[in-house]
Amino acid sequence: MYGADLKLPGMIYGKILRSPHAHARIRSIDTSAAEALPGVKAVMTSADLPEQKFDYIGPERVAVNFWHVTRNIMAREKVLYEGHAVAAVAAASASIAEQAISLIKVDYEVLPHVIDVDEAMAPDAPVLIEDMITRGVEPRPTRPSNISKRLEFAIGDVEAGFKQADVVIEKQFKTAAVHQGYIEPHATVAKYEPDGQCEIWSSSQGHFTIRALTAQVIGARLSDIRVTPAEIGGGFGGKTVTYLEPVAAVLSRKSGLPVRVQMTREEVFRASGPTSGASMWVKIGVRKDGTITAMDGVFKFQAGAWPGSPVMNGCLCAFAPYDVPNQRSVGYDVVSNRPKAAAYRAPGSPISAFAVESVLDMCARAIGMDPLEIRHRNGCRIGSPTIAGPKHAHAGYLETVEALMRHPGYTAKLGPNQGRGVASGYWFNAGGESSATIQVNADGTVLVATGSPDIGGSRASMAIMAAETLGVDYKDVRAIVADTASVGYTHVTGGSRVTFATGMAVVNASKTVVKDLIKRAALIWGVDEDGVVWEDGHARPAGSNVGDFPPLSLKAIAAKAAATGGPITASHGVTAGGQAPGFSTQFCDVEVDPETGKVTILRFVAAQDVGRAIHPSYVEGQIQGGVTQGIGWALNEEYIYTPQGLLDNPGFLDYRCPVASDLPMIEAVLVEVPNPAHPYGAKGVGEVNICPPMAAIANAIAAATGKRLTELPMSPPRVLAALSES
């Protein structure tokens, strides 16, 4: 059951009034006419949300500022993008709610706006947040600007490295903001009880995060909010953000009735986070023998209306696949009059990879070296330095390159107007907090409960790991995602962390169950616990000196649970460390129509280090999905704005996601380099696959046409314009 499927007795319908302007000061809001409309049960504005302290909480890479969060959920002093929420209504029907929001009168003072990241950084650009001073600059600036922060990372001596190079290539790049494109719009139901308890049903990638953010924004205690995860119709990072839940909760609290709020597709595009667009400059130096001597880059990311673009990720991932002693990356987090940026599959890394992998391809061509060979020669190994400081602790990258070198398609002949392109990508992968509970039923079946919403088949993976650890048939294990009151805290499904971190909690809980089963078998046999071993789902005597007892199956022990100590259950929580990063190398063949500029992808092969594939067909699906989204990002997808700062293509008719006819059969090559920190060698697999496609396609177009495209998307008009250049 998805978020929009739930219908509670007495439920009413919420609707949000959104700004028609890209940038405007709110002089006043008059809700009296809406409140007087028959059928209206509650009206809210930002006045119903407590003010938050201006403070960045958490590590810099994922810091949260609730002053910003609250104002994104409901505008206070200003609206900062078209679609910014201004007020909300709950009414007996959706049509009455629609009518009511049309009666709300907002007095706006329209202000100049800025959309492009380079224009937003200009000294004379309209300033969105009037007291925002750039962080990370010394001395501290005295004037506000749209630059939230500046970051710089470096190892070695970049200038000296470039002096050692025989060839130095530098290039400017631009990428467009693109949406995650999930099929299911955001939807939530909230039910506030008279005793102050609130239940929320929500489609999200992290219901514990929904609970925490909602409690903070509406001024409630964590223990007073219970969030049940609805099934999720896609997320890809875009449903790690809270938009509707606090609104629905306040409307329910004010009305005393359950409230459902859901976005239309147009609202999804206008008001929920796409990933950043960016403006970048990359410079790489290489010797004639293929050795990279230095890599340098400047990455300017659109944050949207509030700070928080994934520019740090872009800086840290840009050069990560390579063992290069001299590296530098500079990043800028820049606000503009767009929806606040949200995560999208390896947030930040695909953007910087487009620029870096394009320039690296140019370097390979300049010295006459095969693009896979230059990557293999410079690929990172265990012990290679990273720009963040710590050395690489895991292998896997070179193995992806070697897998493509061996692939028969890599040496297949190409025809006229066809070209082959190569690119690599890197993603950190994550660990973090996860919980799991194992319950053995009286009939010997097993229930696995976790707090990780399933957006990529993780329930199956949890069941597989529990079954493997317990030694039972997979068909006898049922995995569920429990609500926030029924399982321990679990961080979001994101960062490619679930199979690794939540899987570790499941395995540890399963091992505790095994110890309990051994204890109960010993009790049944009347022997010491060290006289029992657990093998293949059965308790067996540890040796002939223990006794000649027939093996006891889990089912047999479960049937005697009441007589041997009661319910068989175990819970485990972890803060998982030791995650291994994801590496992917891909090649594709394209054909470019010289008359229309249309790019047709003929072949796509993606090799990825997956650690150990817990559920191989799901792993293949993750790789194919990431590549598909990368193809859309490369060739068609973009936010298009009018001169007034209004989004011109807020729907799938005009925002062009790939469809089946746009795609070849995507071949996933699973490279297994197990992670020793996980009981079954798992590494996250859901994100790094989206990092290489944009550059691989750009490199293939360059090979087919001799023209280097540096701006995304590489749509037919752009390709045709490049072909027309002399």
C-alpha positions in Angstrom: 0.0 0.0 0.0 1.5 3.3 -1.1 1.2 6.7 0.6 -1.8 7.7 -1.5 -3.7 4.4 -1.0 -4.4 4.8 2.7 -7.9 6.1 3.6 -8.8 6.4 7.3 -12.2 6.9 8.8 -13.1 10.6 8.8 -10.0 11.5 6.7 -9.9 14.9 5.1 -7.8 16.3 2.3 -4.9 18.7 2.4 -3.7 21.1 -0.3 -0.8 23.5 -0.4 -0.8 27.0 -1.8 2.4 27.6 -3.7 4.3 30.7 -4.8 3.7 31.8 -8.4 7.0 33.8 -8.3 10.6 32.9 -8.4 11.6 35.4 -5.7 9.3 37.6 -3.6 8.9 39.1 -0.2 5.7 38.1 1.6 4.1 41.3 2.9 1.0 39.6 4.3 -1.2 36.5 4.1 -5.0 36.7 4.5 -6.6 33.3 5.1 -10.0 34.5 6.3 -11.9 33.7 3.2 -10.5 30.2 3.0 -11.3 29.6 6.7 -14.9 30.8 6.1 -15.5 28.4 3.2 -17.9 25.5 4.2 -16.1 22.2 4.4 -12.7 23.8 5.4 -11.5 22.2 8.6 -8.1 23.8 9.1 -5.7 26.4 7.6 -2.0 26.8 8.3 0.8 29.1 7.5 4.4 29.3 8.7 3.0 31.0 11.9 1.9 27.5 13.0 5.5 26.3 13.0 7.9 27.3 15.8 10.9 29.3 14.9 14.2 27.3 14.7 17.7 28.1 15.8 20.0 29.0 13.0 22.7 26.3 13.4 24.3 23.7 11.2 24.0 20.3 12.9 26.0 17.2 12.0 29.1 16.5 9.9 29.7 19.2 7.2 29.0 16.8 4.3 25.4 16.1 5.6 24.8 19.1 7.9 21.2 20.1 8.6 20.0 23.6 9.4 16.4 23.6 10.8 16.1 27.3 10.2 16.4 26.5 6.5 14.3 23.2 6.7 11.3 25.0 8.3 11.3 27.7 5.7 11.5 25.3 2.9 8.5 23.4 4.2 6.6 26.6 4.6 7.8 30.1 3.5 8.1 32.7 6.2 9.7 36.0 5.2 10.2 35.3 1.4 9.4 32.8 -1.3 12.6 31.7 -3.0 11.3 29.7 -5.9 8.2 29.1 -7.9 6.3 26.3 -6.1 7.5 27.3 -2.6 4.8 26.4 -0.1 3.1 29.5 1.4 0.0 28.1 3.2 -2.1 24.9 3.4 -5.7 23.9 3.8 -7.5 20.8 4.9 -11.1 20.3 3.8 -13.8 17.7 3.5 -12.9 17.0 -0.1 -10.0 17.7 -2.4 -12.1 20.0 -4.6 -13.1 22.1 -1.5 -9.4 22.3 -0.5 -8.5 23.4 -4.0 -11.2 26.1 -3.9 -10.0 27.2 -0.4 -6.4 27.8 -1.4 -7.6 29.9 -4.3 -9.2 32.2 -1.7 -6.0 32.8 0.2 -4.7 36.3 -0.5 -0.9 36.8 -0.4 0.6 40.2 -0.9 3.9 39.7 -2.6 6.7 42.2 -3.3 8.3 40.6 -6.4 12.1 40.7 -6.3 14.8 40.1 -8.9 15.7 36.4 -9.3 18.7 34.4 -10.4 18.7 30.8 -11.8 22.1 30.1 -13.2 24.9 29.2 -10.8 27.6 31.4 -12.4 25.1 34.3 -12.5 24.2 33.7 -8.9 27.9 34.0 -7.9 28.3 37.4 -9.6 28.9 40.4 -7.2 25.7 42.1 -8.5 23.4 39.1 -8.3 20.2 39.4 -6.3 20.8 38.0 -2.9 18.4 35.3 -1.7 19.3 35.0 2.0 20.1 38.5 3.1 22.4 37.7 6.0 24.3 34.8 4.5 28.0 35.2 4.7 30.2 32.7 2.8 31.8 30.1 5.1 35.2 28.7 4.4 36.8 32.0 3.3 39.5 33.9 5.2 39.3 36.7 6.0 35.5 36.4 6.5 33.6 38.4 3.9 31.7 41.4 5.2 29.0 41.4 2.5 26.3 38.7 2.1 26.2 36.7 -1.1 24.7 33.6 -2.7 27.8 31.6 -2.0 27.0 29.6 1.2 30.5 28.1 1.5 33.8 27.4 -0.2 35.6 24.1 0.1 39.2 23.2 -0.8 40.9 19.8 -0.7 44.5 19.1 -1.8 47.3 16.7 -1.6 50.8 17.1 -3.1 51.8 20.1 -5.2 49.5 20.6 -8.1 51.6 23.3 -9.9 54.7 21.1 -9.7 52.8 18.2 -11.0 51.6 20.1 -14.1 55.2 21.1 -14.8 56.1 17.4 -14.9 53.4 16.7 -17.6 54.0 16.4 -21.3 50.3 17.2 -22.1 48.1 19.4 -20.0 44.4 19.7 -20.9 41.8 21.9 -19.2 38.1 22.4 -20.0 34.9 24.1 -18.8 31.7 22.1 -18.3 28.1 22.7 -17.4 25.4 20.3 -16.3 21.7 20.9 -15.9 19.5 20.2 -12.8 17.7 16.9 -13.3 15.0 15.3 -11.2 15.1 11.8 -9.8 12.0 11.0 -11.8 10.3 8.6 -9.4 6.9 7.4 -10.6 5.1 7.9 -7.3 4.6 11.5 -6.2 5.1 12.4 -2.5 2.1 11.4 -0.3 1.4 11.2 3.4 -1.4 10.7 5.9 -1.2 12.1 9.5 -3.5 11.4 12.4 -3.2 13.5 15.5 -4.9 12.1 18.6 -6.4 14.3 21.4 -3.6 13.0 23.8 -0.9 14.5 21.6 0.1 11.2 19.9 0.6 11.5 16.2 0.7 8.7 13.6 2.1 9.3 10.2 2.0 7.0 7.1 4.6 8.2 4.6 6.3 7.2 1.4 9.9 7.9 2.2 13.4 6.5 2.2 13.7 6.9 6.0 10.7 6.9 8.3 13.0 7.5 11.4 14.2 10.6 9.7 10.7 11.7 8.9 9.9 11.3 12.6 12.9 13.3 13.7 12.4 16.1 11.2 8.7 16.3 11.8 9.0 16.4 15.6 11.6 19.2 15.3 9.7 21.3 12.8 6.3 21.1 14.6 7.7 21.2 18.2 6.7 17.6 19.3 8.6 14.9 21.2 10.0 12.0 19.3 8.1 9.6 21.5 4.8 11.3 20.5 5.2 10.5 16.8 5.0 7.1 15.2 5.8 6.7 11.5 4.8 3.7 9.5 6.6 3.3 6.2 4.3 3.0 3.2 5.5 1.1 0.1 7.6 3.4 -2.0 7.2 3.9 -5.7 10.8 5.1 -6.3 13.0 7.5 -4.6 16.6 7.5 -5.8 17.6 9.9 -3.0 14.7 12.3 -3.6 12.6 10.9 -0.8 15.1 11.4 1.9 13.7 15.0 2.3 10.7 16.0 4.4 8.1 18.1 2.5 4.5 17.1 3.4 4.6 15.3 6.8 4.9 18.4 9.1 2.1 20.1 7.1 -0.2 17.1 7.3 0.6 16.8 11.1 -0.2 20.4 11.8 -3.4 20.3 9.8 -4.5 17.1 11.6 -3.7 18.7 15.0 -5.7 21.8 14.2 -8.7 19.9 12.7 -8.7 16.8 15.0 -9.1 14.6 11.9 -6.8 12.4 9.8 -5.3 14.4 6.9 -3.9 13.2 3.6 -1.6 15.4 1.6 -0.2 14.4 -1.8 1.6 16.2 -4.5 0.6 16.3 -8.1 3.3 15.5 -10.7 3.6 19.3 -11.4 4.2 19.9 -7.7 6.8 17.2 -7.6 8.8 19.1 -10.3 8.2 22.6 -9.0 8.6 22.0 -5.3 10.7 18.9 -4.6 14.4 18.6 -5.0 16.2 17.9 -8.2 19.9 17.3 -8.0 22.2 20.3 -8.6 23.2 21.7 -11.9 26.8 22.7 -12.0 29.5 24.8 -13.7 33.0 23.2 -13.6 36.6 23.6 -14.7 38.9 20.6 -14.8 42.6 20.4 -15.6 44.7 17.2 -16.0 48.4 16.8 -16.7 49.8 13.5 -18.2 53.1 12.2 -19.4 53.5 10.5 -22.8 53.7 7.1 -21.1 50.2 7.7 -19.6 51.2 8.6 -16.1 48.9 11.3 -14.6 51.0 13.9 -12.8 48.3 16.3 -11.6 44.5 16.8 -11.4 42.8 20.1 -10.6 39.2 21.2 -10.6 36.7 23.9 -9.6 33.2 22.7 -8.9 30.3 25.2 -8.5 27.1 23.5 -7.6 23.5 24.9 -7.5 22.1 24.3 -4.0 18.6 25.6 -5.0 16.9 27.9 -2.5 18.8 26.8 0.6 22.4 25.8 1.2 23.2 22.1 1.0 24.3 21.0 -2.5 26.4 17.8 -2.7 29.4 19.8 -3.8 31.6 18.3 -1.1 30.8 14.8 -2.5 31.7 16.1 -5.9 35.0 17.4 -4.7 35.9 14.2 -2.9 34.8 11.8 -5.6 36.1 13.6 -8.6 39.6 12.1 -8.7 39.0 9.2 -6.3 39.5 6.3 -8.8 43.0 7.4 -9.5 46.4 7.1 -7.8 47.7 10.6 -8.5 50.1 12.3 -6.0 49.1 15.9 -6.9 45.4 16.7 -6.6 43.3 19.7 -5.8 39.5 20.4 -5.8 37.7 23.6 -4.9 34.0 23.6 -4.4 31.3 26.3 -4.1 27.8 25.7 -2.6 25.6 28.4 -4.3 21.9 29.2 -3.7 19.6 30.3 -6.5 15.9 30.6 -7.1 15.2 26.9 -7.7 13.8 24.2 -5.5 16.3 23.1 -2.8 18.6 20.4 -4.2 18.0 16.9 -2.9 20.1 13.7 -3.1 20.1 11.8 -6.4 22.0 8.5 -6.5 25.6 9.1 -5.5 24.8 12.8 -5.0 27.5 15.0 -6.5 29.7 12.3 -7.8 28.1 11.9 -11.3 28.4 15.6 -11.9 32.1 16.0 -11.2 32.8 12.6 -13.0 31.3 14.0 -16.2 34.0 16.7 -16.3 36.9 14.7 -15.0 36.3 11.6 -17.1 35.8 13.8 -20.2 39.1 15.5 -19.8 40.9 12.2 -19.0 39.5 10.9 -22.3 41.0 14.0 -24.1 44.3 13.3 -22.4 44.3 9.6 -23.6 43.6 10.7 -27.2 46.3 13.4 -27.0 49.0 10.8 -26.2 47.5 8.1 -28.4 46.6 5.7 -25.5 43.6 3.5 -25.2 41.2 5.0 -22.6 40.9 1.9 -20.6 44.7 1.5 -20.5 45.3 5.0 -19.1 42.7 4.3 -16.4 44.4 1.0 -15.6 47.8 2.5 -15.5 46.7 5.2 -13.0 44.0 3.3 -11.1 43.8 3.4 -7.4 45.0 0.4 -5.3 44.9 -0.4 -1.6 47.2 2.3 -0.1 46.7 4.9 -2.8 46.2 8.4 -1.5 42.9 10.2 -1.6 42.2 13.9 -1.7 40.4 13.6 1.6 43.5 12.4 3.4 42.9 8.7 4.3 44.4 6.1 1.9 42.3 3.7 -0.1 41.6 0.7 2.1 39.8 -1.5 -0.5 40.5 -2.9 -3.9 38.0 -3.2 -6.8 38.6 -0.4 -9.2 41.3 -2.1 -11.4 39.2 -5.2 -11.5 36.4 -3.3 -13.2 38.8 -1.9 -15.8 40.2 -5.3 -16.5 36.7 -6.8 -16.9 36.1 -4.4 -19.7 39.5 -5.0 -21.3 38.5 -8.7 -21.5 35.0 -8.0 -22.8 34.6 -9.0 -26.5 32.4 -6.0 -27.2 35.2 -3.6 -26.4 37.1 -4.6 -29.6 34.1 -5.0 -31.8 34.2 -3.0 -35.1 32.2 0.2 -35.4 30.5 1.7 -38.5 30.2 5.2 -39.9 29.1 7.9 -37.4 29.7 5.5 -34.6 32.0 5.8 -31.6 33.0 4.1 -28.4 33.4 5.9 -25.0 34.8 4.9 -21.6 34.4 6.4 -18.2 34.7 5.4 -14.5 33.0 6.4 -11.3 33.4 6.3 -7.5 31.1 6.5 -4.6 31.9 6.3 -0.9 29.1 3.9 0.1 27.9 4.3 3.7 27.5 2.4 6.9 25.8 3.9 10.0 23.0 3.1 12.3 20.7 0.1 11.7 18.6 -2.2 13.8 17.0 -5.6 13.2 14.8 -8.1 15.1 14.6 -11.8 14.4 11.6 -13.8 15.6 11.3 -17.6 15.3 7.7 -18.7 15.0 6.3 -21.9 16.6 6.2 -23.6 13.2 9.8 -22.9 12.5 9.3 -20.0 10.1 11.3 -16.8 10.8 10.4 -13.2 10.8 13.0 -10.5 10.1 12.0 -7.0 11.0 14.2 -4.0 10.1 13.9 -0.3 9.9 15.1 0.1 6.3 12.5 1.0 3.7 12.9 -1.3 0.7 13.7 0.6 -2.5 15.9 -1.9 -4.2 15.0 -5.4 -3.0 16.5 -5.2 0.4 13.8 -7.3 2.1 14.9 -10.2 -0.1 18.6 -9.6 0.7 17.8 -9.5 4.5 15.9 -12.8 4.2 18.7 -14.3 2.3 21.3 -13.4 4.9 19.2 -14.5 7.8 18.5 -17.8 6.0 22.2 -18.3 5.3 23.2 -17.6 8.9 20.4 -19.7 10.4 20.9 -22.5 7.9 17.2 -22.6 6.9 15.4 -22.4 3.5 15.0 -18.9 2.2 11.3 -19.6 1.7 10.9 -20.0 5.4 12.0 -16.4 6.1 9.7 -13.4 5.9 11.3 -9.9 6.0 9.3 -6.8 6.8 9.9 -3.1 7.3 8.6 -2.1 10.8 7.4 1.2 12.0 9.4 3.5 14.3 7.8 2.1 17.4 8.5 -1.5 16.6 12.2 -1.7 15.8 15.3 0.2 16.8 16.5 3.4 15.1 17.6 2.9 11.6 19.1 5.6 9.3 17.7 6.3 5.8 17.8 3.9 2.9 20.5 5.9 1.0 24.2 6.0 0.5 24.2 2.3 -0.6 24.2 1.4 3.1 21.3 -1.0 3.6 22.6 -4.4 2.5 25.9 -3.6 4.3 24.7 -2.0 7.6 21.2 -3.3 8.1 22.4 -6.7 6.7 25.1 -6.7 9.5 22.4 -6.1 12.1 20.4 -9.0 10.6 23.3 -11.3 10.6 24.3 -10.4 14.2 20.7 -10.9 15.4 20.6 -14.2 13.6 23.9 -15.3 15.3 22.3 -14.5 18.6 19.3 -16.7 17.7 21.7 -19.5 16.8 23.3 -19.2 20.3 19.9 -19.4 21.8 19.0 -22.5 19.7 22.2 -24.2 20.8 21.3 -23.4 24.4 17.8 -24.9 24.0 19.1 -28.0 22.2 21.5 -28.6 25.1 18.6 -28.3 27.5 16.5 -30.8 25.5 19.4 -33.3 25.4 20.5 -32.6 28.9 24.1 -31.8 27.9 26.4 -28.7 28.3 26.1 -26.0 25.6 29.6 -26.6 24.4 28.5 -30.1 23.5 26.2 -28.7 20.7 27.2 -27.2 17.4 24.9 -25.6 14.8 25.3 -26.9 11.2 23.0 -26.6 8.2 20.1 -25.4 10.3 20.3 -28.2 12.8 21.7 -28.7 16.3 24.1 -31.6 16.3 26.3 -33.2 19.0 29.7 -31.6 19.0 31.4 -35.0 19.1 30.8 -38.7 19.7 31.6 -38.3 23.4 28.5 -36.0 23.8 26.0 -38.7 22.9 24.3 -40.2 20.0 21.5 -37.7 19.6 19.6 -37.2 16.3 19.9 -33.7 14.8 17.4 -31.2 16.0 16.1 -28.8 13.3 15.2 -25.2 14.0 11.5 -26.2 13.5 11.8 -29.0 16.1 13.4 -26.6 18.7 10.8 -23.9 17.9 8.0 -26.3 18.7 9.4 -26.7 22.2 10.1 -23.0 22.8 7.5 -22.7 25.6 9.2 -25.5 27.5 12.8 -24.3 26.9 12.7 -20.6 27.9 9.9 -19.0 26.0 9.9 -17.0 22.7 12.9 -17.3 20.5 13.8 -13.7 19.5 16.8 -11.4 19.2 17.4 -7.8 18.4 20.6 -6.1 17.3 21.7 -2.6 16.6 24.9 -1.5 14.9 26.7 1.6 13.9 28.4 -0.1 11.0 31.8 0.9 9.9 34.2 -0.7 7.4 32.1 0.0 4.4 33.9 -0.4 1.1 33.5 2.2 -1.7 31.8 1.4 -5.0 33.8 1.5 -8.3 32.3 1.3 -11.8 33.8 1.4 -15.2 31.6 1.5 -18.3 31.8 1.7 -22.1 29.2 2.4 -24.6 28.9 2.5 -28.4 26.8 5.3 -30.0 25.7 6.3 -33.4 25.1 10.0 -34.2 22.7 11.0 -36.9 24.5 13.8 -38.8 21.2 15.2 -40.1 19.3 15.5 -36.8 21.9 15.3 -34.0 20.1 12.3 -32.4 22.3 10.0 -30.4 21.4 6.3 -30.5 23.1 4.1 -27.9 23.9 0.8 -29.6 25.7 -1.0 -26.7 26.2 -0.3 -23.0 28.4 -2.5 -20.8 28.8 -1.6 -17.1 31.3 -3.4 -14.9 30.9 -2.8 -11.2 32.7 -4.0 -8.1 29.8 -5.3 -6.0 31.6 -7.0 -3.2 29.6 -10.1 -3.1 26.3 -10.1 -4.9 23.8 -11.2 -2.1 20.9 -11.2 -4.6 22.6 -11.2 -8.1 19.5 -10.4 -10.2 18.7 -7.4 -8.0 22.2 -6.2 -8.2 22.0 -6.4 -12.0 18.8 -4.4 -11.8 20.4 -1.7 -9.7 23.2 -1.4 -12.3 20.8 -1.2 -15.2 18.6 1.3 -13.4 21.6 3.6 -12.6 22.8 3.4 -16.2 19.3 4.2 -17.5 19.1 7.3 -15.4 22.6 8.3 -16.5 21.5 8.0 -20.1 18.6 10.3 -19.5 20.9 12.8 -17.7 23.3 12.7 -20.6 21.0 13.1 -23.5 17.6 14.6 -22.6 16.8 15.6 -19.0 17.0 19.2 -17.8 15.0 21.8 -16.0 14.1 24.6 -18.4 13.2 28.1 -17.0 11.4 31.0 -18.5 12.9 34.5 -18.3 10.6 35.1 -15.3 12.3 32.2 -13.4 9.3 29.8 -13.9 9.8 26.1 -14.6 8.7 25.5 -18.2 8.6 21.7 -18.3 7.0 20.4 -15.0 5.8 17.1 -16.4 6.9 13.9 -18.0 5.6 15.1 -21.4 8.2 17.9 -21.6 10.7 16.6 -19.1 12.1 13.8 -21.2 13.0 10.7 -19.2 14.2 7.7 -21.2 11.7 5.1 -22.2 12.3 1.6 -23.3 12.8 2.5 -27.0 15.6 4.9 -26.0 17.7 2.1 -24.5 19.8 -0.8 -25.6 20.0 -4.0 -23.5 22.3 -2.9 -20.7 24.8 -5.5 -19.8 25.9 -5.6 -16.2 29.2 -7.2 -15.4 29.4 -8.2 -11.7 32.9 -8.0 -10.4 33.1 -9.5 -7.0 35.9 -8.3 -4.6 34.4 -9.1 -1.2 34.5 -6.6 1.6 36.2 -8.3 4.6 34.3 -6.0 7.0 31.0 -7.6 6.2 30.0 -11.2 7.2 29.2 -12.0 3.6 31.4 -9.6 1.8 28.7 -7.1 0.8 29.4 -3.7 -0.7 26.7 -1.1 -1.5 25.7 -1.4 -5.2 22.9 1.1 -5.8 24.7 4.3 -6.7 28.1 4.3 -8.3 26.5 2.9 -11.5 25.1 6.4 -12.3 28.5 8.1 -12.1 30.1 7.1 -15.5 27.3 7.2 -18.1 27.3 11.0 -18.9 31.0 11.1 -19.6 31.1 7.7 -21.3 28.4 8.9 -23.8 30.2 12.3 -24.3 33.4 10.4 -25.0 31.6 8.1 -27.4 30.0 11.2 -29.2 33.5 12.7 -29.5 34.9 9.5 -31.0 32.0 9.3 -33.5 32.0 13.0 -34.6 35.3 14.6 -33.5 33.3 17.1 -31.5 33.6 17.5 -27.8 30.4 18.4 -26.0 30.8 20.0 -22.6 27.3 20.8 -21.6 24.5 18.5 -20.5 22.1 17.4 -21.8 23.6 16.5 -25.1 20.3 16.8 -26.8 19.8 16.7 -30.6 19.8 20.5 -31.0 23.1 20.7 -29.0 24.7 17.9 -30.9 23.5 19.3 -34.3 24.9 22.7 -33.3 28.3 21.1 -32.5 28.3 19.3 -35.8 27.6 22.5 -37.6 30.7 24.2 -36.1 33.7 24.4 -38.4 
